[in-house]
Amino acid sequence: RDCPLLKWCMLATGQDSYQDFDLFIVVHEVVFTARDSGMRTVVRITAGAQSANTEPNKGVFQQPMSIFIEQGTEVLEVEILDSWGRQRLAKVDLLIVDILAEE
């Protein structure tokens, strides 16, 4: 989808339901059960080839993040990782169409 004409065709035919956009997220707090109550974690959000991480913290982050969502990306992956970013502790996939849905 690197070709502007192809992107336009996919959007015009309804194959893609949205154009490229920047998503702004504020990670407020991470709550989970662990043996080590002072464990530092990292939150990683991934959309297609784009990825962004928070700084390691002990639960309350209050960190804004911005990620570029390319046209055609279907899932935003949110992961909680150990402070080194090596071990995944939790993962949830959010559908982009659900994020964009008007209520």
C-alpha positions as CSV (number, residue, x, y, z in Angstrom):
1,R,0.0,0.0,0.0
2,D,2.9,2.3,-0.7
3,C,1.4,3.5,-4.0
4,P,-1.0,6.5,-3.5
5,L,-3.2,5.3,-6.4
6,L,-3.6,1.9,-4.9
7,K,-4.4,3.4,-1.5
8,W,-7.1,5.6,-3.2
9,C,-8.6,2.6,-5.0
10,M,-8.7,0.5,-1.9
11,L,-10.5,3.3,0.0
12,A,-12.9,4.1,-2.9
13,T,-13.9,0.5,-3.3
14,G,-14.5,0.0,0.4
15,Q,-11.7,-2.5,0.8
16,D,-10.2,-0.1,3.4
17,S,-12.5,1.8,5.7
18,Y,-10.2,4.7,6.7
19,Q,-7.1,6.7,5.5
20,D,-3.8,7.0,7.3
21,F,-4.0,8.8,10.6
22,D,-2.0,9.5,13.8
23,L,-3.5,7.9,17.0
24,F,-2.7,9.7,20.3
25,I,-2.9,7.5,23.4
26,V,-2.2,8.4,27.0
27,V,-1.1,5.4,29.1
28,H,-2.3,6.1,32.5
29,E,-1.8,3.0,34.6
30,V,-1.1,-0.7,34.4
31,V,-2.6,-3.0,37.0
32,F,-1.9,-6.7,37.2
33,T,-1.0,-9.4,39.7
34,A,2.6,-10.4,40.1
35,R,4.9,-11.9,42.7
36,D,7.1,-8.8,42.7
37,S,4.8,-5.8,43.6
38,G,7.6,-3.3,42.6
39,M,8.1,-4.8,39.1
40,R,8.8,-2.2,36.4
41,T,7.0,-2.7,33.2
42,V,6.8,-1.2,29.7
43,V,3.7,-0.7,27.5
44,R,4.3,-1.3,23.8
45,I,1.7,-0.4,21.2
46,T,2.1,-1.8,17.7
47,A,0.1,-1.1,14.5
48,G,1.5,-2.8,11.4
49,A,5.1,-1.9,11.1
50,Q,4.8,1.0,13.5
51,S,5.6,0.6,17.2
52,A,6.0,2.8,20.3
53,N,7.1,2.0,23.9
54,T,6.6,3.8,27.2
55,E,9.5,4.3,29.6
56,P,9.8,1.6,32.3
57,N,7.7,2.3,35.3
58,K,6.1,0.7,38.3
59,G,2.4,1.0,37.4
60,V,1.4,4.7,36.9
61,F,2.8,6.0,33.6
62,Q,0.9,9.2,32.7
63,Q,2.7,9.0,29.4
64,P,1.4,10.2,26.1
65,M,2.2,8.2,23.0
66,S,1.6,8.8,19.3
67,I,1.5,6.1,16.6
68,F,1.0,6.3,12.9
69,I,-1.8,4.0,11.7
70,E,-1.4,3.2,8.0
71,Q,-4.4,2.7,5.8
72,G,-5.3,-1.0,5.8
73,T,-4.0,-1.8,9.3
74,E,-6.7,-3.8,11.1
75,V,-5.3,-4.4,14.6
76,L,-3.7,-2.3,17.3
77,E,-1.6,-4.6,19.6
78,V,-1.1,-3.5,23.2
79,E,1.4,-5.4,25.2
80,I,2.8,-5.2,28.8
81,L,6.4,-6.2,28.9
82,D,9.1,-6.5,31.5
83,S,11.3,-3.5,32.0
84,W,13.8,-4.9,29.5
85,G,11.1,-5.4,26.8
86,R,12.0,-9.1,26.4
87,Q,9.2,-11.0,28.2
88,R,5.6,-10.4,27.3
89,L,3.4,-10.4,30.4
90,A,0.1,-9.6,28.7
91,K,-1.3,-8.8,25.3
92,V,-4.6,-7.5,23.9
93,D,-5.5,-6.8,20.3
94,L,-7.9,-3.9,19.6
95,L,-9.6,-3.6,16.2
96,I,-9.0,-0.2,14.5
97,V,-12.6,0.0,13.3
98,D,-13.8,-0.4,16.9
99,I,-11.4,2.4,18.0
100,L,-12.8,4.7,15.2
101,A,-16.5,3.7,15.8
102,E,-18.6,6.7,16.7
103,E,-20.9,6.1,19.7
